[in-house]
């Protein structure tokens, strides 16, 4: 799966777009696959094991809920919570 990350999450992946092993499932499972491949991403996306509510996700360009279906060949975009105010 191709995953594009934004903001400070790029520091965890080292690149804007990365490839992650993912066989399909939910968007939440795809984000977990990202964290498995790039463990430093976890602190940017999760709080006490729960996906931050302000994380914005899209599959193939459409905004989605974390529980939405996500095919293995989809393109996932991950916008972490913004810092500051």
DSSP file (Angstrom, degrees, kcal/mol; ACC not computed):
  #  RESIDUE AA STRUCTURE BP1 BP2  ACC     N-H-->O    O-->H-N    N-H-->O    O-->H-N    TCO  KAPPA ALPHA  PHI   PSI    X-CA   Y-CA   Z-CA
    1    1 A X              0   0    0      0, 0.0    19,-2.9     0, 0.0     2,-0.5   0.000 360.0 360.0 360.0 140.1    0.0    0.0    0.0
    2    2 A X  E     -Ab  19  75A   0     72,-0.9    74,-2.4    17,-0.2     2,-0.4  -0.822 360.0-170.5 -93.4 129.1    1.2    3.5   -0.8
    3    3 A X  E     -Ab  18  76A   0     15,-3.1    15,-2.9    -2,-0.5     2,-0.5  -0.980   9.5-160.9-124.2 127.7    0.9    5.9    2.2
    4    4 A X  E     -Ab  17  77A   0     72,-2.9    74,-2.6    -2,-0.4     2,-0.3  -0.927  13.7-163.8-106.7 129.2    1.4    9.7    2.0
    5    5 A X  E     - b   0  78A   0     11,-2.9     2,-0.3    -2,-0.5    74,-0.2  -0.819   1.2-158.3-115.2 154.1    2.1   11.4    5.2
    6    6 A X    >   +     0   0    0     72,-1.6     3,-1.4    -2,-0.3    74,-0.5  -0.806  47.1   1.1-127.1 165.2    1.9   15.1    6.1
    7    7 A X  G >  S-     0   0    0     -2,-0.3     3,-1.7     1,-0.2     4,-0.2  -0.174 123.0 -13.1  61.6-147.4    3.3   17.5    8.7
    8    8 A X  G >  S+     0   0    0      1,-0.3     3,-1.1     2,-0.2     4,-0.4   0.566 119.1  82.8 -68.1  -8.6    5.6   16.3   11.4
    9    9 A X  G X> S+     0   0    0     -3,-1.4     3,-1.3     1,-0.2     4,-1.2   0.768  76.7  71.6 -65.7 -24.7    4.8   12.7   10.6
   10   10 A X  H <> S+     0   0    0     -3,-1.7     4,-3.0     1,-0.3    -1,-0.2   0.809  87.0  63.6 -61.7 -28.8    7.4   12.9    7.8
   11   11 A X  H <4 S+     0   0    0     -3,-1.1    -1,-0.3    -4,-0.2    -2,-0.2   0.792 103.4  48.5 -64.6 -26.6   10.1   12.9   10.4
   12   12 A X  H <4 S+     0   0    0     -3,-1.3    28,-0.3    -4,-0.4    29,-0.2   0.788 121.1  33.4 -82.9 -29.6    9.0    9.4   11.5
   13   13 A X  H  < S-     0   0    0     -4,-1.2    -2,-0.2     2,-0.2    -3,-0.2   0.710  92.8-137.6 -99.2 -23.6    8.9    8.0    8.0
   14   14 A X  S  < S+     0   0    0     -4,-3.0     2,-0.3    -5,-0.2    -3,-0.1   0.318  79.1  57.3  82.7  -9.5   11.8   10.0    6.4
   15   15 A X  S    S-     0   0    0     -5,-0.2   -10,-0.2     1,-0.1    -2,-0.2  -0.969  80.3-124.0-147.8 160.1    9.8   10.5    3.2
   16   16 A X  S    S+     0   0    0     -2,-0.3   -11,-2.9     1,-0.2     2,-0.5   0.891 102.2  34.2 -73.0 -39.6    6.5   12.0    2.1
   17   17 A X  E    S+A    4   0A   0    -13,-0.2     2,-0.3    -3,-0.1   -13,-0.2  -0.972  72.5 171.7-122.7 128.6    5.3    8.8    0.4
   18   18 A X  E     -A    3   0A   0    -15,-2.9   -15,-3.1    -2,-0.5     2,-0.5  -0.874  29.9-122.2-130.0 162.1    6.2    5.3    1.7
   19   19 A X  E     -A    2   0A   0     -2,-0.3     2,-0.4   -17,-0.2   -17,-0.2  -0.916  28.6-172.5-107.6 133.1    5.1    1.7    0.9
   20   20 A X        -     0   0    0    -19,-2.9     2,-0.5    -2,-0.5    14,-0.1  -0.965  29.3-114.9-126.6 138.8    3.6   -0.4    3.7
   21   21 A X        +     0   0    0     -2,-0.4     2,-0.3    12,-0.2    16,-0.1  -0.635  51.3 153.5 -71.8 120.4    2.8   -4.1    3.7
   22   22 A X        -     0   0    0     -2,-0.5     3,-0.1    50,-0.1    -2,-0.1  -0.939  34.5-164.8-154.6 126.4   -1.0   -4.3    4.0
   23   23 A X        -     0   0    0      1,-0.3    49,-0.3    -2,-0.3    50,-0.1   0.318  59.5 -88.3 -95.6   7.2   -3.4   -7.0    2.9
   24   24 A X  S    S+     0   0    0     47,-0.3    -1,-0.3    48,-0.2     2,-0.3  -0.107  71.1 120.7 100.5 157.5   -6.6   -5.0    3.2
   25   25 A X  E     -E   70   0B   0     45,-1.8    45,-3.4    -3,-0.1     2,-0.2  -0.966  67.0 -14.9 152.4-135.1   -9.0   -4.4    6.1
   26   26 A X  E  >  -E   69   0B   0     -2,-0.3     4,-1.8    43,-0.3    43,-0.2  -0.570  59.5-113.2 -97.0 165.0  -10.0   -1.2    7.8
   27   27 A X  H  > S+     0   0    0     41,-2.0     4,-2.4    38,-0.3     5,-0.2   0.895 119.6  56.8 -61.5 -40.1   -8.4    2.2    7.6
   28   28 A X  H  > S+     0   0    0     38,-2.8     4,-2.1     1,-0.2    -1,-0.2   0.902 106.1  49.6 -58.6 -41.1   -7.4    1.8   11.2
   29   29 A X  H  > S+     0   0    0     37,-0.3     4,-1.9     2,-0.2    -1,-0.2   0.854 108.6  53.1 -66.9 -34.3   -5.6   -1.5   10.4
   30   30 A X  H  X S+     0   0    0     -4,-1.8     4,-1.8     2,-0.2    -2,-0.2   0.905 108.7  49.1 -66.0 -40.8   -3.8    0.3    7.6
   31   31 A X  H  X S+     0   0    0     -4,-2.4     4,-2.2     1,-0.2    -2,-0.2   0.891 109.4  52.7 -64.7 -38.6   -2.7    3.0   10.0
   32   32 A X  H  X S+     0   0    0     -4,-2.1     4,-2.4     1,-0.2    -1,-0.2   0.878 106.6  53.0 -63.4 -37.0   -1.5    0.2   12.4
   33   33 A X  H  X S+     0   0    0     -4,-1.9     4,-2.0     2,-0.2    -1,-0.2   0.877 107.5  52.1 -64.8 -37.3    0.5   -1.3    9.5
   34   34 A X  H  X S+     0   0    0     -4,-1.8     4,-2.4     2,-0.2    -2,-0.2   0.932 110.8  46.9 -61.2 -46.1    2.1    2.1    9.0
   35   35 A X  H  < S+     0   0    0     -4,-2.2     7,-0.2     1,-0.2    -2,-0.2   0.868 109.3  54.3 -65.8 -36.5    3.1    2.3   12.7
   36   36 A X  H  < S+     0   0    0     -4,-2.4     3,-0.4     1,-0.2    -1,-0.2   0.908 114.5  40.7 -62.9 -40.3    4.4   -1.3   12.5
   37   37 A X  H  < S+     0   0    0     -4,-2.0     2,-0.3     1,-0.3    -2,-0.2   0.817 130.7  28.2 -75.9 -31.5    6.6   -0.3    9.6
   38   38 A X    ><  -     0   0    0     -4,-2.4     3,-2.6    -5,-0.2     4,-0.4  -0.715  69.6-178.1-131.8  79.5    7.6    3.0   11.1
   39   39 A X  G >  S+     0   0    0     -3,-0.4     3,-1.4    -2,-0.3     4,-0.4   0.759  78.6  66.4 -55.4 -28.9    7.4    2.7   14.9
   40   40 A X  G 3  S+     0   0    0    -28,-0.3     3,-0.4     1,-0.3     4,-0.3   0.705  89.2  69.0 -66.7 -16.6    8.3    6.4   15.5
   41   41 A X  G X> S+     0   0    0     -3,-2.6     3,-1.3   -29,-0.2     4,-0.9   0.751  80.3  78.4 -71.1 -23.2    5.0    7.3   13.8
   42   42 A X  H X> S+     0   0    0     -3,-1.4     4,-2.9    -4,-0.4     3,-1.1   0.891  87.8  53.8 -56.1 -44.5    3.0    6.0   16.8
   43   43 A X  H 34 S+     0   0    0     -3,-0.4    -1,-0.3    -4,-0.4    -2,-0.1   0.723 109.0  51.0 -65.9 -19.4    3.6    9.0   19.0
   44   44 A X  H <4 S+     0   0    0     -3,-1.3    37,-0.7    -4,-0.3    -1,-0.3   0.646 123.0  27.5 -87.8 -16.6    2.2   11.3   16.3
   45   45 A X  H << S+     0   0    0     -3,-1.1     7,-3.2    -4,-0.9     2,-0.3   0.676 112.9  54.7-119.3 -25.9   -1.0    9.3   15.7
   46   46 A X  E  <  -F   51   0C   0     -4,-2.9     2,-0.4     5,-0.3     5,-0.2  -0.859  49.3-166.1-120.9 149.2   -2.0    7.4   18.9
   47   47 A X  E >  S-F   50   0C   0      3,-2.8     3,-1.8    -2,-0.3    -4,-0.0  -0.973  83.9 -17.5-132.3 117.7   -2.6    8.4   22.5
   48   48 A X  T 3  S-     0   0    0     -2,-0.4     3,-0.1     1,-0.3    -1,-0.1   0.877 129.6 -51.9  52.1  41.8   -2.7    5.6   25.1
   49   49 A X  T 3  S+     0   0    0      1,-0.2     2,-0.4    -7,-0.1    -1,-0.3   0.374 117.2 110.2  82.6  -5.1   -3.3    3.1   22.3
   50   50 A X  E <  S-F   47   0C   0     -3,-1.8    -3,-2.8     1,-0.0    -1,-0.2  -0.855  76.5-109.5-107.2 139.3   -6.2    5.0   20.7
   51   51 A X  E     -F   46   0C   0     -2,-0.4    -5,-0.3    -5,-0.2    -6,-0.0  -0.463  44.7-105.2 -62.8 128.2   -6.0    6.7   17.4
   52   52 A X    >   -     0   0    0     -7,-3.2     3,-1.6    -2,-0.2    -1,-0.1  -0.301  22.1-133.5 -55.9 135.2   -6.1   10.5   18.0
   53   53 A X  T 3  S+     0   0    0      1,-0.3    -1,-0.2    -3,-0.1    -2,-0.1   0.734 103.1  58.5 -66.5 -21.5   -9.6   11.8   17.1
   54   54 A X  T 3  S+     0   0    0      2,-0.1     2,-0.3    -9,-0.1    -1,-0.3   0.416  75.6 114.3 -91.8   3.5   -8.0   14.7   15.2
   55   55 A X    <   -     0   0    0     -3,-1.6     2,-0.5   -10,-0.2    25,-0.2  -0.597  58.7-148.0 -69.6 130.1   -6.0   12.5   12.8
   56   56 A X  E     -C   79   0A   0     23,-2.6    23,-3.1    -2,-0.3     2,-0.4  -0.893  17.2-173.4-106.6 131.9   -7.5   13.0    9.3
   57   57 A X  E     -CD  78  64A   0      7,-0.5     7,-2.2    -2,-0.5     2,-0.3  -0.932   8.4-176.9-126.7 143.7   -7.4   10.1    6.9
   58   58 A X  E     -CD  77  63A   0     19,-1.9    19,-2.6    -2,-0.4     2,-0.5  -0.999  12.3-155.0-140.5 146.0   -8.3    9.7    3.2
   59   59 A X  E >  S-CD  76  62A   0      3,-2.4     3,-2.0    -2,-0.3    17,-0.2  -0.981  83.9 -14.5-119.7 123.6   -8.4    6.7    0.9
   60   60 A X  T 3  S-     0   0    0     15,-3.0    -1,-0.2    -2,-0.5    16,-0.1   0.853 132.0 -51.4  50.7  38.5   -7.9    7.3   -2.8
   61   61 A X  T 3  S+     0   0    0     14,-0.4     2,-0.5     1,-0.2    -1,-0.3   0.360 115.0 110.5  87.1  -4.3   -8.5   11.0   -2.2
   62   62 A X  E <  S-D   59   0A   0     -3,-2.0    -3,-2.4     1,-0.0    -1,-0.2  -0.894  72.6-114.7-108.3 131.9  -11.8   10.7   -0.2
   63   63 A X  E     -D   58   0A   0     -2,-0.5     2,-0.3    -5,-0.2    -5,-0.3  -0.362  43.5-175.3 -60.5 137.8  -12.0   11.5    3.5
   64   64 A X  E     -D   57   0A   0     -7,-2.2    -7,-0.5     4,-0.1     2,-0.2  -0.926  28.3-113.8-137.7 159.5  -12.8    8.3    5.5
   65   65 A X    >   -     0   0    0     -2,-0.3     3,-2.0     1,-0.1   -38,-0.3  -0.611  37.5-113.0 -83.4 149.9  -13.6    7.1    9.0
   66   66 A X  T 3  S+     0   0    0      1,-0.3   -38,-2.8    -2,-0.2   -39,-0.3   0.760 117.0  54.9 -57.7 -24.3  -11.0    4.8   10.6
   67   67 A X  T 3  S+     0   0    0    -40,-0.2    -1,-0.3   -41,-0.2     3,-0.1   0.454  84.4 113.4 -90.4   0.7  -13.5    2.0   10.5
   68   68 A X  S <  S-     0   0    0     -3,-2.0   -41,-2.0     1,-0.1   -40,-0.2  -0.299  78.9 -93.2 -68.4 155.1  -14.1    2.2    6.8
   69   69 A X  E     -E   26   0B   0    -43,-0.2     2,-0.4   -42,-0.1   -43,-0.3  -0.391  39.3-167.4 -66.6 146.4  -12.9   -0.5    4.4
   70   70 A X  E     -E   25   0B   0    -45,-3.4   -45,-1.8    -3,-0.1     6,-0.0  -0.902  10.7-144.3-140.3 108.0   -9.5   -0.1    2.9
   71   71 A X    >   -     0   0    0     -2,-0.4     3,-1.6   -47,-0.2   -47,-0.3  -0.326  24.9-115.7 -70.3 156.6   -8.4   -2.3    0.0
   72   72 A X  T 3  S+     0   0    0    -49,-0.3   -48,-0.2     1,-0.3   -50,-0.1   0.776 114.5  51.4 -62.4 -28.1   -4.7   -3.4   -0.1
   73   73 A X  T 3  S+     0   0    0    -72,-0.1    -1,-0.3   -50,-0.1    -2,-0.1   0.292  87.4 114.6 -95.7  11.1   -4.2   -1.4   -3.4
   74   74 A X    <   -     0   0    0     -3,-1.6   -72,-0.9     1,-0.1     2,-0.6  -0.288  67.6-122.4 -75.5 163.2   -5.6    1.9   -2.1
   75   75 A X  E     -b    2   0A   0    -74,-0.1   -15,-3.0   -72,-0.0   -14,-0.4  -0.955  29.3-159.8-106.6 119.4   -3.6    5.0   -1.6
   76   76 A X  E     -bC   3  59A   0    -74,-2.4   -72,-2.9    -2,-0.6     2,-0.4  -0.829   6.5-163.4-102.9 135.5   -3.9    6.2    2.0
   77   77 A X  E     -bC   4  58A   0    -19,-2.6   -19,-1.9    -2,-0.4     2,-0.5  -0.970   5.8-162.8-116.6 135.8   -3.1    9.8    3.2
   78   78 A X  E     -bC   5  57A   0    -74,-2.6   -72,-1.6    -2,-0.4     2,-0.6  -0.970   8.7-173.8-125.9 118.8   -2.5   10.5    6.8
   79   79 A X  E     - C   0  56A   0    -23,-3.1   -23,-2.6    -2,-0.5     3,-0.1  -0.934  19.9-149.6-109.2 107.5   -2.7   14.0    8.3
   80   80 A X        -     0   0    0     -2,-0.6   -35,-0.1   -74,-0.5   -72,-0.0  -0.212  36.8 -73.7 -71.2 167.3   -1.6   13.9   11.9
   81   81 A X        -     0   0    0    -37,-0.7     2,-0.3     1,-0.1    -1,-0.2  -0.326  54.6-117.8 -57.4 142.0   -3.0   16.3   14.6
   82   82 A X        -     0   0    0    -28,-0.1     2,-0.2    -3,-0.1    -1,-0.1  -0.613  23.7-134.8 -84.3 144.0   -1.6   19.8   14.1
   83   83 A X        +     0   0    0     -2,-0.3     2,-0.1     2,-0.0    -1,-0.0  -0.640  64.3  23.6 -95.3 156.5    0.5   21.3   16.9
   84   84 A X              0   0    0     -2,-0.2    -2,-0.0     1,-0.1     0, 0.0  -0.410 360.0 360.0  88.8-166.7    0.1   24.8   18.2
   85   85 A X              0   0    0     -2,-0.1    -1,-0.1     0, 0.0    -3,-0.0   0.416 360.0 360.0-157.8 360.0   -2.9   27.0   18.0
